[in-house]
Amino acid sequence: KSASDQPDPSKKLEQPQSSSAAVIVSTRQRGNSLLPHMRNVVITYRDDILPDYVLGANTCALFLSLKYHRLNPDYIYERLRELGKGYTVRILLILVDIPDSATCIQELTKVALLSSLTLMLAWSPVEAARYLEAFKIYENKPPEVLQGFKDTSYQGHLHGFLTSIRGVNKTDVARLKSEFGTVKDIIEADKGKLSALLVLGEESREDIRFAQTTLQKLLKTETIKLT
């Protein structure tokens, strides 16, 4: 882009407020392949904003494709200098469109950490569009909506504890409950019987041994009660 297309850093631009329905998109993003896939939000173009996308009163996003980053490695650093410290939630949305991406992603992860950015990786324009839509749609939603339903019953705790072990799924939980009955019985069960029942690999068996040992200590100190 020519110099005339770039924001004048000497002018202090007001942080635009995204309306309740619209995502404000910088005109420099026209032609981005993700835009046709943003069908669940309204899009408004402006040529006077510093980020690529304004997703809320305090939320913005910069977009970068790795293919472009390889050809123009200084681009993202220039954009971050322009953006300054504006916005509370600052997203760096990366389109992974090159085969050997590990080195680039590692570099940009460090950039994100040092610049207080939330790094989001998308492997297609459709996925990238969904991320932007999600940030906008959930802008004013309460935390409970994002967290989803949390089962605080005994069965919920049992399922959460057992599925945290590598290789243990919902079917395994049902099998263990049928065989042993309670978490306490599972903790005190013979390790060989557990391994045979679940047909687990060595790493998962180590996870079970660690979980059993830890919970046995907690049971002895009465920190928890699992019956």
Salt bridges, closest charged atoms under 4 A:
ASP48 OD1 - ARG46 NE 2.98
ASP52 OD1 - ARG79 NH1 2.92
GLU82 OE1 - ARG28 NH2 3.67
GLU82 OE1 - ARG79 NE 3.57
GLU107 OE1 - HIS69 NE2 3.07
GLU133 OE1 - ARG130 NH1 3.25
GLU139 OE1 - LYS136 NZ 2.87
ASP172 OD1 - ARG175 NH1 2.73
GLU179 OE2 - LYS193 NZ 3.17
GLU202 OE1 - ARG205 NH2 2.78
GLU202 OE2 - ARG209 NH2 2.79
GLU203 OE1 - ARG166 NH1 3.13
GLU206 OE2 - ARG209 NH2 2.47
ASP207 OD2 - ARG166 NE 2.65
